[in-house]
């Protein structure tokens, strides 16, 4: 999951303080990638579906994708 933060080059941002220990890759982001209205709506629908309990676990999705690729 990506975390977007603004950094003044001196102080550690709160967004970094809340991350768990581990290795991270940090790169500058000149501007956020804009989604189309259709992409935004698709994400809203997907999040609503997950909240409604209609999501699938990672293993089930991976199995389905790998099965489709083998055809």
Backbone torsions as a table, in degrees:
resi	resn	phi	psi	omega
1	UNK	NA	133.5	-179.2
2	UNK	-84.1	145.9	174.7
3	UNK	-122.1	122.0	179.0
4	UNK	-99.5	132.8	-178.7
5	UNK	-145.1	157.4	172.9
6	UNK	-103.7	136.9	-178.0
7	UNK	-129.5	133.3	-179.9
8	UNK	-85.8	1.2	179.0
9	UNK	85.0	0.5	-176.0
10	UNK	-129.7	-53.8	-175.6
11	UNK	-93.6	148.4	178.2
12	UNK	-78.6	123.5	-179.3
13	UNK	-67.4	150.2	178.3
14	UNK	-58.6	-32.0	179.6
15	UNK	-60.4	-33.8	178.7
16	UNK	-77.3	-32.8	-179.7
17	UNK	-65.1	-29.0	-176.4
18	UNK	-86.2	-5.1	179.8
19	UNK	-77.7	144.5	176.9
20	UNK	-72.0	160.6	177.4
21	UNK	-57.8	147.7	178.7
22	UNK	155.9	-174.0	178.8
23	UNK	-97.2	138.3	-178.2
24	UNK	-134.5	149.8	172.6
25	UNK	-108.6	126.3	-179.9
26	UNK	-118.9	129.9	177.0
27	UNK	-140.2	150.0	-178.5
28	UNK	-69.2	146.5	178.3
29	UNK	-118.7	108.3	-177.3
30	UNK	-68.8	-45.6	177.2
31	UNK	-152.9	148.2	180.0
32	UNK	-69.0	145.1	177.0
33	UNK	-76.1	125.2	-178.7
34	UNK	-84.3	134.2	175.2
35	UNK	-91.7	152.2	174.6
36	UNK	-74.8	160.4	176.0
37	UNK	-56.1	-35.5	179.4
38	UNK	-67.0	-40.0	178.6
39	UNK	-66.0	-42.4	178.0
40	UNK	-61.6	-43.7	179.4
41	UNK	-64.4	-39.8	177.7
42	UNK	-61.3	-40.7	177.1
43	UNK	-66.0	-40.8	177.7
44	UNK	-61.2	-43.5	179.3
45	UNK	-63.9	-41.4	179.6
46	UNK	-64.5	-43.1	179.2
47	UNK	-64.8	-39.4	178.1
48	UNK	-64.6	-39.1	179.1
49	UNK	-63.5	-43.0	178.9
50	UNK	-65.1	-44.2	178.7
51	UNK	-61.3	-29.9	179.9
52	UNK	-82.1	2.5	177.5
53	UNK	84.1	17.2	-178.0
54	UNK	-98.2	13.0	180.0
55	UNK	-78.6	167.6	177.3
56	UNK	-122.7	150.6	179.9
57	UNK	-78.0	161.0	-174.1
58	UNK	-57.0	-42.1	-178.2
59	UNK	-62.9	-40.2	179.2
60	UNK	-65.3	-41.5	179.8
61	UNK	-67.2	-45.1	180.0
62	UNK	-59.8	-43.7	179.2
63	UNK	-61.2	-43.2	-179.8
64	UNK	-65.2	-43.9	-180.0
65	UNK	-64.4	-46.8	-179.6
66	UNK	-62.8	-36.1	176.9
67	UNK	-64.6	-40.4	179.1
68	UNK	-68.9	-33.3	180.0
69	UNK	-72.3	-26.1	-177.9
70	UNK	-77.8	-14.9	-177.4
71	UNK	-68.3	NA	NA
